[in-house]
Amino acid sequence: MRFVFLLFFTLAFLTAQSSDPPADSSGLDKSLDPCVDFYQYACSTWLADNSIPPDQSSWSRFDELQERNRAILRDILEKASVNDPKRSANEQKIGDYFAACMDEKAIDAKGIAPIKPDLDRIAAIGNLAALTNEIAHLHATGVSVLFDFGSGPDY
């Protein structure tokens, strides 16, 4: 039994080791000494090649990844929204929902009408009690005004 366990463990270890992709070292600045400034060694090439986009306040590899994921998801949704009889029922539901939300002509035609009642309520605030009531109303509808409650890990 021990032999079978040892054999299984060894095979699992070797399989895991052989399936690891090679590390990408193209972003490393090998002209710098990692023992002196590891951050510059590891990140200076990427930083030089990736300036902060004008519509962003910061930019990192994670932001780059998030934008790439958004583009992939948008492509999936746009393909699902094409009226194709080969679509599955789920693809049709997803595509139709996406298409309905992306009807920019209809959205532009409505203007501010969908939020006019909210804007009118806000414009009618004339005293502290009305402000307090509106803040409570907005929080009840899921809009975090002035403050928010939540939980998270310690800093």
Secondary structure, DSSP 8 states (H G I E B T S, - for coil): -HHHHHHHHHHHHHHHHHTS-----TT--TTS-TTT-HHHHHHHHHHHH----TT-S---HHHHHHHHHHHHHHHHHHHHHS--TT--HHHHHHHHHHHHHT-HHHHHHHTTGGGHHHHHHHHT--SHHHHHHHHHHHHHTT---S---------
